[in-house]
């Protein structure tokens, strides 16, 4: 399955919020939708899910207009929206039934996910009695219990401790391996880098960068090296290269040309105690800042 947003425009009155947004996400892969607050991410997601229509453009599945009666979405919103005074089993079952499950199927699916997330003991508790992290896990079940084709996760790791974050990582990997389309929207770039094959960065209602993440990184100049060594200061003093110190104490060497990489690596490893040496690639955070620093 291929999900495509094609030249999506959205006007609210005289204000144009989306200005020709286009990107493509595929089954069995995770896609990262990035942008600063107000860039148009949430509007794009709502159009994708048919919450409201686009002014212009199309949402396509495998090249054809999406049939919302056949394609199921699972959505974990950034702003959580469950009922604090209702029993967990009652509201989770209710939401699964809204998505087409029978009562029996809904209960079975919810009980599976409660067990999978280590939440079975809270089955008959009210949501308000749970911690923020556990409430987040309950909200996640609403996105997964009806077995959707497309799963949209908006800031999914917010409020989770490291143990629960690892559990969610496993579930995300399982969901991808089942051939679902998984779409992330997050400001936590480390998670996007870990899971996403492709990204789109929206700035000012336009897609300013989209494509395979590793390919995007490889297209940056490859004339910089990252060096980790107990002799960093000595290398800086003696090598004669243009050097700077990175955020984690590594040495970043800028060469005149990418053609010098092999010779420079050999020279450094033969003379100094080198723990690691590799070609410098920008982090997703670096790329994000570059493309969104000035709001269009």
N, C-alpha and C positions, 0 to 999 in steps of 0.2 A: 504494500500500500504506500502511495506517495501523496502526502498532503502538500498542497501548494496554495499560498496566498499570492494572487496575481493583480498587481497594480491597484491595491486597495486604497481608496480615498474615503475620508469621513469628515463631514462638516457638522458642527453643532451651531446652528444659526449662521452667523457670518464668520465663525472661526473654523478654519481648516485644521483639523488635528492630525490626520494622516494624509500624506502627500505621495501616494503611489507606492505603498509598501508591498514588496515582493520577497518571498523566500520559500524554500522547499525543505520538507522534513520527510524522512523515510522510515518504514517499519524496521524494527530491530536495531534502531539507532537512537541516540539521544541528541536533541537539538537545543542549543542555548539561545534564548532570546534576551538580549541585553540592552540596557539603556538607562540613562539617568531618570530620576523621578520626573514624570510629566513628559517623557519623550514619546509616548504612544504605545508602550508595551501592553498595558491593560486593555486599551481600546482595541488593539489588534486581536488580543485573546478573546474579547467579548464578541467581536465580529466573527471570528473563527468558530465560536461555539453557538452562533446564531442568537445571542442575547439581544442584539439589535443589528439592523442591516447596514451594509456599507453604502456610502453615497454612490461610489463607483467601484468597479473591480469585481473579482470573483474569488470564492474559496472552492478549490477543486480537489477531488480525490481521483487519482490515476487519470488525470486529464479531463475529468468530467465534473460538472457542478455537483457539489456534495449533496447526498440524500440523507438528511438528518434522521429519517425514520430507520435507516439501516446502519449508520455510523454512530457509535456510542462514545461519548466523552466522559472522562473522569477528571475532576478539577479540584485541586487543593488551593484555595485562595489565600493570598497573603493575610487578608483580614478574615479571621475565623468567624464562622457563622452558625454554630450549633446552639442548642437550647440548654442553658445551664441547669434548669430545674427538672428536666426530663430524664428518665432512666436511659442509660446508654443503649441497651438492647432495643428499646422501643423506637428511639429516633434513628438508629442505624438501619434497622429493618424497614422503617418507613421510607427512608431515602433510597434504599435498594429497590423497594417496590415501585417507587416513582420512576425508576430507570428500567422497569419492565420485568423485574423478578417476581415470581409468585411468592406468597407468604412463606411457604416451606423453603424455597430456594434462597430467599432473602435471609432467613434465620440461619440456614446452613452456611451461607457465605460469610455472614457477619461473625458467627462462632469460629469459623476457620481463621479469619483475620484477627479476631481477639486473641486466639491462641497463638497465632504466628507472631504477634506483637507483644506477647506476654501480658495481655490485659484481661484475661478471662475472669480474674477475681473481681473485676469492676463491672462485670456484665449488667448487674442489676442496681448499680450505683447511679446517683445523679451526677451529671457532668461537673457541676460546680465543686464537688468534693475532691476532684483530681488536681494534681499539680499541672502547671502550664505545659510541661513536656509531655505528660500523659494525655492531656487534652489535645495536643498536637497529633498524637498517634491516633486518637479516636477520629479526629477530623480526616486524617489520611485514609481511614477505612471507608469513608463516604466516597472517596475518589476511586477506590479499587474494588469494592464488594460486588459491583454489578458487572465486572469483567469487561471494561471498556476497551475499544480499539485504540484510542488516543488518550494518553494521560498527561495532564498539564499540571506541573508542580511549581507554584509561585512561592519562593522563599521557603522551601520544604524543611530546611534544617534549622530554622529559627526556633530558639527556645529549647533545643535538644542538647542534652549532655553528651559527652563523647561516646558513652556506651550505646545510647539510643541512636546517635548519629551513625555509628557502625551498623546497627541493625537496619536503619533506613537505607544505608548504602547497599546492603545485601538485597533488600527488597527491590530497589531500583534496578540493580543488575539482573535480578530474576525477571523483572517486568520487561526489560529490554530483550533478554534472551528468549522470551515468549513471542517475540515478533511484534510487540506493541510499538507505536510511536510515542516516545517520551519527550516532552518539551519542558525545559527548565527555564524559569525566569528568576534570576537571583543576582544579588550584588556580592555574593560570596564566590569570588572568581576561582578559588581552589577547587570547589565542587564542580563548577562548569568545566574546568580543565580536566578533571578526573573522569567525568562521564561523557562529555559531549564530543561527538565526531565533527559536527558542524555548528556554526554560530551565525547569528545576524545581530548587528549592532544598529539600534535605532537612535537617531538623534534629531530632535526637532520634527518628528513625524516622517522622517525619511530613513530608509536603510542606507547607512553610510559604508557598511562593510558586511559581506556575507560570503560563506564558503567553508571549505574544509579547514579546520583549525590548524592542523599540522602544516598544511600547504600554505596557509597565511603566514605562519611563522617562518617557513623556509624561504619565503619571498623577501624577507628582510635581509639587508646586507650581512654577509657572513664573514666579515673581516674582524670579528672580535672573539677573544678567547676568555673563558672563565678558568681561573687557576685556584685550586685550594692546596695550601702547603703551609707547613710550620715556618717556612722561610719567606713569607710574603714580603716583609719589609726589605729583606736583602734583595729579593728579585726586583722590587720597585727601585731600589737604589742603584743596582748594577746592570739591569737589562738594557736600559736605554729606550725602552718602549714607552708609549703613552699609556699611563695606567691610572685606574681609579679603583677605590675600594667599594665593593657592593654592600648591600644591606646586611648580609650575614658574614661579613669579614672576608669574603672571597675577593680575589684580584681580577679585575676586568681589564684586559689588554686590548688596545685598538691598534690594528695593523694598517699599513698603507694600502694593502690589497689582500683580498681573500686568497690569492695565490701563495701568500707567505705562510699559511696556516701550518702545513706539514713540516716545513723547515723549522719554524718557531717552536712547535711542539717537541720536535726531536731535540732541539738545542736546550730547551728548558728541562726536559726530563733527564738529559744526560748530565746536567750540571747541578740540579737542585733536587731536594727531596719533595717530590710532587705526589700528593694524595689523589688529585683529580685534575684533569685538564680536558676541556671540551669546547666546542664552538658555542658561543653565546647566542641564545635565542630569547627574544623578549617574552615576558610573562603575559598572560592574558590581561592582567591588570595594567601592564604597560600599554598594550594595544588599546584597551578600553579608554584609558585616559587620553591617549593620542587622538582618538576619533570622537571623543565627547567633551574634551576640555572646553571648547567653545560651543555654546548652544546655538544651533542653526535657527 
